[in-house]
Amino acid sequence: MIKLTRILFALIILTACNSKEKKKNTVDYPDKTSLAQVKPGLKESIARGKLVYNDMCTTCHLTDGKGVPRAFPPLVNSDYLRENQDKSIKGIKNGMSGEIIVNGITYNGVMAPLGLSDEEVADVMNYINNSWGNKIDNFITPEKVSKL
């Protein structure tokens, strides 16, 4: 009887240890907090900005934001955009002309004023700042556009 009990006990231990469930040796940490979670309204602004961009900006800067070399500057990974947010906002609102250097390439064209409202300018800037791999942490509001 003791032998049978030992055999049953050994079988129970073996079956319990042979779980089909994989054991993990890592800890799941939550994802980093996205800018959209920290800045209420950013997600909606980006969605509206995409509509404005597709309507007003794709002709020159193209749907992928890469622009046309030596004619229309890229918005993707643009050092000018990253370092000159205020000038970029003013350019979208009021137009711009003259020489600028973007990623080492000189552009000397004219961007006509687009006739956008302060909210549309803020929305399209938020879209550009957060699209095509851009991660420019600068939530633009219509109030900021108005002040500029």
RAJO-V692819 format. One record per residue. N is the residue number from 1. SS is DSSP state (A for helix, B for strand, O for the rest). PHI is phi in radians with two decimals (999 if undefined). OMEGA is omega in whole degrees, -180 to 180 (none if undefined). Layout:
N|SS|PHI|OMEGA + N|SS|PHI|OMEGA
This chain:
1|O|999|179 + 2|A|-1.12|179 + 3|A|-1.09|180 + 4|A|-1.11|179 + 5|A|-1.11|179 + 6|A|-1.12|179 + 7|A|-1.12|178 + 8|A|-1.09|179 + 9|A|-1.10|179 + 10|A|-1.10|178 + 11|A|-1.12|179 + 12|A|-1.12|179 + 13|A|-1.09|-179 + 14|A|-1.10|-180 + 15|A|-1.20|-180 + 16|A|-1.18|-179 + 17|A|-1.40|-177 + 18|O|-1.68|-179 + 19|O|-1.21|177 + 20|O|-1.36|180 + 21|O|-1.33|180 + 22|O|-1.30|178 + 23|O|-1.61|-180 + 24|O|-1.82|177 + 25|O|-1.86|-179 + 26|O|-2.16|178 + 27|O|-1.93|177 + 28|O|-1.54|177 + 29|O|-1.65|178 + 30|O|-1.15|177 + 31|O|-1.09|176 + 32|O|-1.06|179 + 33|O|-1.21|-180 + 34|O|-1.39|179 + 35|A|-1.04|180 + 36|A|-1.11|178 + 37|A|-1.35|-178 + 38|A|-1.40|-177 + 39|O|-1.90|180 + 40|O|-1.04|178 + 41|O|1.66|-178 + 42|A|-1.14|-178 + 43|A|-1.03|180 + 44|A|-1.18|179 + 45|A|-1.09|179 + 46|A|-1.08|180 + 47|A|-1.09|178 + 48|A|-1.17|-179 + 49|A|-1.11|177 + 50|A|-1.09|178 + 51|A|-1.12|178 + 52|A|-1.09|-180 + 53|A|-1.02|-179 + 54|A|-1.09|-179 + 55|A|-1.46|-169 + 56|A|-1.98|-167 + 57|O|-1.99|-173 + 58|A|-1.15|-179 + 59|A|-1.01|-178 + 60|A|-1.73|-174 + 61|A|-1.61|177 + 62|O|1.18|-176 + 63|O|-1.16|-180 + 64|O|-1.62|178 + 65|O|1.30|-176 + 66|O|-1.47|179 + 67|O|1.15|178 + 68|B|-2.13|-176 + 69|O|-0.89|177 + 70|O|1.16|178 + 71|O|-2.02|-179 + 72|B|-2.26|-173 + 73|O|-1.14|177 + 74|O|-1.29|174 + 75|O|-1.84|177 + 76|O|-1.31|177 + 77|O|0.83|-177 + 78|O|-1.54|177 + 79|A|-1.13|179 + 80|A|-1.09|-180 + 81|A|-1.08|-180 + 82|A|-1.08|-172 + 83|A|-1.61|-175 + 84|O|-2.32|-179 + 85|A|-1.06|-179 + 86|A|-1.11|178 + 87|A|-1.12|179 + 88|A|-1.16|178 + 89|A|-1.08|179 + 90|A|-1.07|179 + 91|A|-1.12|178 + 92|A|-1.18|-177 + 93|A|-1.28|-171 + 94|A|-1.94|-174 + 95|O|1.46|177 + 96|B|-2.73|176 + 97|B|-2.62|-179 + 98|B|1.81|-174 + 99|B|-1.39|170 + 100|B|-2.36|178 + 101|B|-2.01|-180 + 102|B|-2.15|-180 + 103|O|0.90|176 + 104|O|1.46|-180 + 105|B|-1.94|-179 + 106|B|-1.49|176 + 107|B|-2.11|180 + 108|B|-2.43|-177 + 109|B|-2.21|179 + 110|B|-2.20|172 + 111|B|-1.99|-178 + 112|O|-1.22|174 + 113|O|-1.04|-175 + 114|O|-1.65|180 + 115|O|1.25|-179 + 116|O|-1.52|174 + 117|O|-1.27|178 + 118|A|-1.05|179 + 119|A|-1.15|179 + 120|A|-1.13|177 + 121|A|-1.11|178 + 122|A|-1.05|-178 + 123|A|-1.11|-178 + 124|A|-1.22|175 + 125|A|-1.16|178 + 126|A|-1.11|177 + 127|A|-1.12|-179 + 128|A|-1.09|-179 + 129|A|-1.12|-175 + 130|O|-2.17|-179 + 131|O|-2.13|175 + 132|O|0.96|-179 + 133|O|1.59|176 + 134|O|-1.16|176 + 135|O|-2.36|-180 + 136|O|-1.56|-174 + 137|O|-1.43|-179 + 138|O|-2.59|-179 + 139|O|-1.33|-178 + 140|O|-1.58|178 + 141|O|-1.97|176 + 142|A|-1.02|179 + 143|A|-1.10|179 + 144|A|-1.12|179 + 145|A|-1.06|-180 + 146|A|-1.07|180 + 147|A|-1.14|-180 + 148|O|-1.27|none
